[in-house]
Amino acid sequence: MADMKQNLVLLVSLLIVSACVPVSLSAKKPVLSARTEDIPYIKCQVCEKLAKELYQQVQKKQAEILPKKITEYQIIEIAENVCNLKKQEADWIMKIDIVEKGDKLELVEQDVEGQCNSECKTVEKACEEVMGYADTDIAEYIFSSKPNIDSLVNYFCKDLTNACVKKPPPVPKDRTPGEPFEPKPSKDAEMEKIMRSMQDMPGAPNMQMYSREDLMNMKNFGNEDADDDEDEDDEPQFPTKLAKALRNKGGGKDDWKQKITKGIKNKSQTLKRHANRVSNRIRQWWKGMRAAHTSKNTKTGKAEL
């Protein structure tokens, strides 16, 4: 219960900061891009890890919804998100370190998440290239065939995507080594997990992500001694004054937290129900179109004979 309250307070703080604090007040960090030239050397390994991750996440989802059975749409949703670092299904990518071994690159899984620098972006890019437009096909295969993990890896990486048909080429001797794996502070990792879990909620995609250091460096953030007589329209002061008002409210704090938690949960469930309905209708329409097209081609072939 204490952890839940702490996470809720953190969540509300993030919402207040993301909505009210100008981005220019946060510390600027360099944006590192993927090293696309490294993808051919790791593509097969990424595919194998991706297939195993799909298998494990489908099994985990099935265990969560028992006694109900997982739907094909739910598997498609996992497949669509598993290569997107903004989604929690892609958390596995942040534990991967690209290590140089002779003329090869090896993917080594770490125990903790690391800072997402160029190697992290490279694995994400390779994952996206492997998946391509195969998300619905692999989801249909998992749903209908219920393969074991070895069969899934073989089908996905050799039959469906051809990612492991050829051996990777040797790494050039003059290749610049990648950056060392840098573990992420546990509090930062926890905060980012909360943000990623909120991506599908209304308004969440527009939220900005700040580290603990960014928040502390922001003008007047957390300054409880600020002058209460300053202009009420001063936007940078708003988070501090609102936080102070919420702290002074006292008795109704628990009720207020419960209402926010319930509201977020209800909106999230409603949104997912609508998405499921729309997706199911589109899939039914598409299957009908494919069936009609197949039937038409069959009749045309018979007529020509």
Residue, then its C-alpha position, 0 to 999 in steps of 0.5 A: m500500500a505504501d509503494m502504491k501511494q508513493n508511485l501515485v504521488l510520483l505519477v501526479s508530480l510527473l503529470i503536473v511537471s509535464a503539463c506546466v513546466p516549459v521544456s526549455l527549463s530542463a537539462k538538454k541531453p545529446v540524442l544518440s542515433a542508431r548505428t545502422e551499419d551494425i545491423p547486418y552483424i546482429k540481425c539474426q541474434v536480434c531475431e532470435k531474442l525477439a522470437k523468444e521475447l514474443y513467446q515469453q510475453v504471450q505466455k505471461k499475458q495468458a497467465e495474467i488473464l486466466p481462465k480466459k484465453i488470450t485472443e489473436y488481437q492481444i498477441i498482435e498488440i504485443a507484436e506491434n509494441v515489442c520493438n518500440l522503446k516507448k512501450q513497456e513490451a520493449d523493455w528487454i531491449m534496454k538490457i542488451d549490450i553489444v560486445e565486440k568479440g573478434d570479427k563478430l558482434e555478440l548481444v549480451e543480456q545484462d541483469v539490469e536496464g542500461q542507459c539508452n544510447s546508440e547501442c540501444k537504438t541500434v538494437e531497436k532499429a534492427c528489431e524493427e527491420v526484422m519485424g517489418y510487416a510480419d507482426t500480424d503473420i507471426a501473431e496468427y502463427i502463435f495463436s493458431s499453431k501454439p508453437n514451442i519456443d524453438s519452433l517459433v524461433n525457427y519459423f520466425c527467423k528462417d521461414l518468415t523473415n529470413a533473418c538467420v538464413k545467411k551467416p552474418p558477415p565479419v565485422p570490419k577491423d577499422r570499426t569504431p567500438g561501441e560505448p560501454f554498457e551504463p546501468k540505469p539508476s533503479k529510481d530512473a528505471e522505475m519512473e520510466k516504467i511508469m511513464r511507458s505503462m501510461q502511453d496508451m492512456p488519454g493525454a499520455p503520449n504528449m507527456q515529457m520525460y524528465s530525470r530526477e536531476d532535470l526536475m531538481n534543476m528546474k526553476n522553483f520546482g520543489n521550492e517550498d519557501a517561494d513567495d506566496d504573494e507572487d503573480e498567480d499567472d506565473e507558469p513556472q510557479f504553478p507546480t510548486k503552489l499546486a503541490k503545496a495546496l495538495r499537501n495542505k489539504g490533509g484529510g481528503k488526500d487519500d480520497w483524492k488519490q483513490k479517485i485519480t487511480k479509479g479514474i485512470k483505470n476506468k479510462s484505460q479499460t474503456l479505451k482498450r475495449h473500444a480499440n478491441r472492438v474496432s480492431n475485431r471489426i477491421r479484421q473480420w472485414w479484411k478476412g471477408m475481403r480475402a475470402a471473396h477475392t480467393s473465391k473470385n480467383t477460383k471461379t475465374g480459373k475454372a471458367e478459363l479451363 
